[in-house]
Amino acid sequence: MLIYTIRRVFIMIPILIMISVVVFSLALAMPGDALSGQIDPAISSPEYIEEKREELGLNDPVHVQYARWATGILQWDFGRSFIHRMDVTEVIGERLPNTILLSVMSLMITYVLAFFMGRFSGRNPYTVGDYSIQGINYLMLAIPSFVAAIFAIFIFSFQLGWFPATGSVGSGLTPGTWDYWMSKIHHTALPALVLGGLTTASYTQFLRNDIIENSQKDYVRTARAKGTPEGRIYNKHILRNSVIPIITLFGFDIASIIGGAVIIETVFSFRGIGELLISSIDRRDYSVVTAITLMLSVATLVGNLLADLIYGVVDPRIRVE
């Protein structure tokens, strides 16, 4: 398992290099450049603009600009945000805890709901309860995330008043206090419910279908023939084998949850990485855009690596020595 892990880490290195090239190329393909967000061409002379471009290195060849950018990343220097007037690492560091909290809460909601609903549907297939759960799943798969977010705000915030409609924490609270964290969790609950609920449907269907399929395997028939209690058969034999395919999707969850948070955070005005990405694109803060895009790509690779390692722990058949 150790050799397999080391091999996978080394395989990630050329992939990271290719990802950095793609991210840098996409940043260059965006309209304008890093100077566009700092000056107003209407009141700046062409000589001044050209001087600033030369000072920022925007007239250098593409490979020189990439080498300078990549060298800075290796030194944990993602540049400086021209909008926020501070280092990109500081800007992202202020928003990242909110996105992590949103992602963790949404993942918990996803896996808890998917486990119980998928387990119920798998053990009681083709019943009224099973069809009801499948109907809810298909509805969640069909609803766009921004539509679900708007309906959630209207129902749970405006009509029922259970959750705040916008923001990530209440005003006037001291960071680190109990009231501060309770307010932060209260503000995060509704976006997490929308984000986690939308991704629950596919997991529920995966688990349901695998439970139905595994319940017809030979080893299950043998266990029943030996008089093994039905509850033990489902919990020890069927359920354990059925959750394995879901684990393979864990790696994609890390990036998909953060990617889905881009829309959810924007609708809820939730001060996280997703909302920062949208505002940075709109205001042409290129250093922040490239840093967040690269972070999402790295999160996908790390998530896939974790999924493979967890997969090997759960299923001994695929362990690599």
C-alpha positions as CSV (number, residue, x, y, z in Angstrom):
1,M,0.0,0.0,0.0
2,L,2.9,2.4,0.8
3,I,4.5,1.8,-2.6
4,Y,1.2,2.3,-4.3
5,T,0.7,5.6,-2.5
6,I,4.2,6.9,-3.4
7,R,3.6,5.9,-7.0
8,R,0.3,7.8,-7.1
9,V,1.9,10.9,-5.6
10,F,4.7,10.9,-8.2
11,I,2.1,10.5,-11.0
12,M,0.4,13.6,-9.8
13,I,3.5,15.8,-10.4
14,P,3.3,15.9,-14.3
15,I,-0.5,16.3,-14.0
16,L,0.0,19.3,-11.7
17,I,2.4,20.8,-14.2
18,M,-0.1,20.4,-17.1
19,I,-2.9,21.8,-14.9
20,S,-0.7,24.9,-14.2
21,V,-0.1,25.4,-17.9
22,V,-3.8,25.2,-18.7
23,V,-4.8,27.5,-15.8
24,F,-2.2,30.1,-16.9
25,S,-3.3,29.8,-20.5
26,L,-6.9,30.4,-19.6
27,A,-5.9,33.4,-17.5
28,L,-4.2,34.9,-20.6
29,A,-7.2,34.2,-22.7
30,M,-9.5,36.2,-20.5
31,P,-10.4,39.7,-21.7
32,G,-7.9,42.4,-20.6
33,D,-5.1,41.7,-18.2
34,A,-4.0,42.3,-14.7
35,L,-3.6,46.0,-15.4
36,S,-7.2,46.4,-16.6
37,G,-8.5,46.2,-13.0
38,Q,-6.1,48.9,-11.7
39,I,-6.4,51.8,-14.0
40,D,-9.0,53.6,-16.0
41,P,-7.9,53.9,-19.7
42,A,-10.2,56.9,-20.1
43,I,-8.1,59.0,-17.7
44,S,-4.7,57.4,-18.2
45,S,-2.3,58.3,-21.0
46,P,-1.0,55.6,-23.3
47,E,2.6,56.3,-22.1
48,Y,1.6,55.6,-18.5
49,I,-0.3,52.4,-19.4
50,E,2.7,51.1,-21.4
51,E,5.1,52.0,-18.5
52,K,2.9,50.1,-16.0
53,R,2.7,47.1,-18.4
54,E,6.5,47.0,-18.6
55,E,6.8,47.4,-14.9
56,L,4.4,44.4,-14.3
57,G,6.1,42.3,-16.9
58,L,3.0,42.0,-19.1
59,N,5.1,42.7,-22.2
60,D,7.4,39.7,-21.5
61,P,7.2,36.6,-23.6
62,V,4.6,34.1,-22.5
63,H,7.1,31.5,-21.3
64,V,8.9,34.1,-19.2
65,Q,5.6,35.1,-17.5
66,Y,4.7,31.5,-16.9
67,A,8.1,30.8,-15.3
68,R,7.8,33.8,-13.1
69,W,4.3,32.8,-12.0
70,A,5.1,29.2,-11.4
71,T,8.2,30.1,-9.4
72,G,6.1,32.3,-7.2
73,I,3.6,29.4,-6.6
74,L,6.4,27.1,-5.6
75,Q,7.4,29.7,-3.0
76,W,3.7,30.0,-1.9
77,D,3.4,33.4,-3.6
78,F,0.3,33.7,-5.7
79,G,0.7,37.4,-6.3
80,R,-1.2,40.3,-5.0
81,S,-4.9,41.2,-5.3
82,F,-5.3,44.5,-6.9
83,I,-8.9,44.8,-5.7
84,H,-8.3,43.9,-2.1
85,R,-4.8,45.5,-1.9
86,M,-3.4,42.5,-0.1
87,D,-1.6,39.2,-0.9
88,V,-3.8,36.5,-2.6
89,T,-3.0,34.0,0.1
90,E,-4.4,36.4,2.7
91,V,-7.5,37.0,0.7
92,I,-8.2,33.3,0.2
93,G,-7.3,32.6,3.8
94,E,-10.1,34.9,5.0
95,R,-12.7,33.1,2.8
96,L,-11.4,29.5,2.9
97,P,-12.7,28.6,6.5
98,N,-16.3,29.5,5.4
99,T,-16.1,27.3,2.3
100,I,-14.6,24.4,4.3
101,L,-17.4,24.7,6.9
102,L,-20.0,24.7,4.1
103,S,-18.4,21.8,2.3
104,V,-18.1,19.7,5.5
105,M,-21.7,20.3,6.5
106,S,-23.0,19.6,3.0
107,L,-21.0,16.3,2.8
108,M,-22.3,15.2,6.2
109,I,-25.9,15.9,5.0
110,T,-25.3,14.1,1.7
111,Y,-23.9,10.9,3.2
112,V,-26.3,10.7,6.1
113,L,-29.4,11.2,3.9
114,A,-28.0,9.0,1.2
115,F,-27.2,6.2,3.6
116,F,-30.5,6.0,5.3
117,M,-32.6,6.6,2.2
118,G,-30.5,4.2,0.1
119,R,-30.5,1.6,2.8
120,F,-34.3,1.8,3.2
121,S,-35.0,1.6,-0.6
122,G,-32.5,-1.2,-1.0
123,R,-34.1,-3.3,1.7
124,N,-37.6,-2.5,0.6
125,P,-37.5,-2.3,-3.2
126,Y,-40.6,-1.6,-5.3
127,T,-42.6,-0.5,-2.3
128,V,-44.5,2.8,-1.8
129,G,-41.6,4.1,0.3
130,D,-39.0,3.1,-2.4
131,Y,-41.0,4.8,-5.1
132,S,-41.4,8.0,-3.0
133,I,-37.7,8.2,-2.4
134,Q,-36.9,7.7,-6.1
135,G,-39.4,10.4,-7.0
136,I,-37.7,12.8,-4.6
137,N,-34.3,11.8,-6.1
138,Y,-35.4,12.5,-9.6
139,L,-36.8,15.8,-8.6
140,M,-33.5,16.9,-6.9
141,L,-31.5,15.8,-10.0
142,A,-33.7,17.9,-12.2
143,I,-33.7,21.1,-10.2
144,P,-30.8,23.5,-10.9
145,S,-28.9,24.5,-7.9
146,F,-29.7,28.3,-8.2
147,V,-33.4,27.5,-8.4
148,A,-33.3,25.3,-5.4
149,A,-31.3,28.0,-3.5
150,I,-33.9,30.7,-4.4
151,F,-36.8,28.5,-3.3
152,A,-35.0,27.6,-0.1
153,I,-34.5,31.3,0.7
154,F,-38.1,32.0,0.0
155,I,-39.5,29.2,2.1
156,F,-37.1,28.8,5.0
157,S,-35.9,32.4,5.3
158,F,-38.8,34.6,4.2
159,Q,-41.8,32.5,5.0
160,L,-40.7,30.4,8.0
161,G,-37.9,32.6,9.3
162,W,-35.8,29.6,10.3
163,F,-32.5,30.6,8.7
164,P,-30.8,33.9,7.6
165,A,-31.2,34.6,3.9
166,T,-27.7,36.0,3.3
167,G,-24.3,36.3,4.9
168,S,-21.9,33.9,6.6
169,V,-22.1,35.2,10.2
170,G,-24.1,37.7,12.2
171,S,-22.9,41.3,12.8
172,G,-21.4,42.6,16.0
173,L,-20.1,39.2,17.2
174,T,-16.6,38.6,18.6
175,P,-14.7,36.0,16.5
176,G,-14.0,32.8,18.5
177,T,-16.8,33.1,21.0
178,W,-19.6,30.6,21.3
179,D,-22.2,33.0,19.9
180,Y,-20.0,33.7,16.9
181,W,-19.7,30.0,16.0
182,M,-23.4,29.3,16.6
183,S,-24.2,32.2,14.3
184,K,-21.8,30.9,11.7
185,I,-23.3,27.4,11.8
186,H,-26.8,29.0,11.6
187,H,-25.9,31.0,8.5
188,T,-24.2,28.0,6.9
189,A,-27.0,25.5,7.6
190,L,-29.4,26.5,4.8
191,P,-26.7,26.7,2.0
192,A,-25.3,23.4,3.2
193,L,-28.8,21.8,3.1
194,V,-29.3,22.9,-0.5
195,L,-25.8,21.9,-1.6
196,G,-25.9,18.6,0.2
197,G,-29.5,17.8,-0.7
198,L,-28.9,18.2,-4.4
199,T,-26.0,15.7,-4.4
200,T,-27.9,13.2,-2.2
201,A,-30.0,11.8,-5.1
202,S,-27.2,10.1,-7.1
203,Y,-25.7,8.5,-4.0
204,T,-29.1,7.2,-2.8
205,Q,-29.7,5.6,-6.2
206,F,-26.2,4.1,-6.3
207,L,-26.6,2.6,-2.8
208,R,-30.1,1.3,-3.5
209,N,-29.2,-0.4,-6.7
210,D,-26.1,-2.0,-5.2
211,I,-28.0,-3.3,-2.2
212,I,-30.6,-4.9,-4.5
213,E,-27.9,-6.4,-6.7
214,N,-25.8,-7.7,-3.8
215,S,-28.8,-9.2,-2.1
216,Q,-29.1,-11.7,-5.0
217,K,-25.4,-12.8,-4.8
218,D,-24.5,-16.4,-4.0
219,Y,-22.8,-15.6,-0.7
220,V,-26.0,-14.0,0.5
221,R,-28.1,-17.1,-0.4
222,T,-25.5,-19.2,1.4
223,A,-25.8,-17.1,4.5
224,R,-29.5,-17.3,4.4
225,A,-29.3,-21.1,4.0
226,K,-27.1,-21.3,7.1
227,G,-29.8,-19.5,9.1
228,T,-27.9,-16.2,9.5
229,P,-30.3,-13.5,10.8
230,E,-31.5,-11.1,8.1
231,G,-30.3,-8.0,9.9
232,R,-26.8,-9.4,10.1
233,I,-26.8,-10.4,6.4
234,Y,-27.7,-6.8,5.4
235,N,-25.4,-5.0,7.8
236,K,-22.3,-7.2,7.6
237,H,-22.4,-8.6,4.1
238,I,-24.6,-6.6,1.8
239,L,-24.2,-3.1,3.1
240,R,-20.4,-3.2,3.4
241,N,-20.0,-4.3,-0.2
242,S,-22.7,-1.8,-1.3
243,V,-20.9,1.3,0.1
244,I,-17.7,0.6,-1.8
245,P,-18.8,2.2,-5.1
246,I,-19.9,5.3,-3.2
247,I,-16.4,5.7,-1.8
248,T,-15.0,5.9,-5.3
249,L,-17.0,9.1,-5.7
250,F,-15.5,10.7,-2.6
251,G,-12.7,12.2,-4.6
252,F,-15.0,14.0,-6.9
253,D,-17.0,15.2,-4.0
254,I,-14.2,17.5,-2.8
255,A,-14.1,19.4,-6.0
256,S,-17.7,19.2,-6.9
257,I,-18.9,20.5,-3.6
258,I,-16.5,23.4,-3.8
259,G,-17.5,23.9,-7.4
260,G,-21.1,23.8,-6.6
261,A,-20.5,26.2,-3.8
262,V,-19.6,28.8,-6.4
263,I,-23.3,29.2,-7.4
264,I,-24.7,28.6,-3.9
265,E,-22.4,31.1,-2.2
266,T,-23.3,33.7,-4.9
267,V,-27.0,33.3,-4.4
268,F,-26.7,33.3,-0.6
269,S,-24.1,36.1,-0.6
270,F,-22.0,33.7,1.5
271,R,-18.5,35.0,1.9
272,G,-16.6,31.9,0.7
273,I,-14.2,30.9,-2.1
274,G,-17.0,30.5,-4.6
275,E,-18.3,34.0,-4.1
276,L,-14.8,35.4,-4.2
277,L,-14.1,33.6,-7.5
278,I,-17.2,35.1,-9.2
279,S,-16.5,38.7,-7.9
280,S,-12.8,38.4,-8.9
281,I,-13.8,37.3,-12.5
282,D,-16.2,40.2,-12.7
283,R,-13.6,42.7,-11.5
284,R,-10.7,41.1,-13.4
285,D,-8.6,40.3,-10.3
286,Y,-6.5,37.8,-12.3
287,S,-4.2,36.7,-9.5
288,V,-7.1,35.6,-7.3
289,V,-8.9,33.9,-10.2
290,T,-5.8,31.8,-11.2
291,A,-5.1,30.9,-7.6
292,I,-8.6,29.7,-6.9
293,T,-8.8,27.8,-10.2
294,L,-5.5,26.1,-9.4
295,M,-6.7,25.3,-5.9
296,L,-9.9,23.6,-7.2
297,S,-7.8,21.5,-9.6
298,V,-5.4,20.4,-6.9
299,A,-8.4,19.6,-4.7
300,T,-9.7,17.2,-7.4
301,L,-6.3,15.4,-7.6
302,V,-6.0,15.1,-3.8
303,G,-9.6,13.9,-3.5
304,N,-9.0,11.2,-6.1
305,L,-5.9,10.0,-4.3
306,L,-7.8,9.9,-1.0
307,A,-10.6,8.0,-2.7
308,D,-8.2,5.3,-4.0
309,L,-6.5,4.9,-0.6
310,I,-9.9,4.6,1.2
311,Y,-11.1,2.2,-1.4
312,G,-8.1,0.0,-0.7
313,V,-8.8,0.0,3.0
314,V,-12.5,-0.9,2.6
315,D,-12.0,-3.5,-0.1
316,P,-8.9,-5.7,0.6
317,R,-9.2,-7.3,-2.8
318,I,-7.7,-4.2,-4.5
319,R,-5.0,-3.5,-2.1
320,V,-1.6,-3.1,-3.7
321,E,1.5,-4.1,-1.7
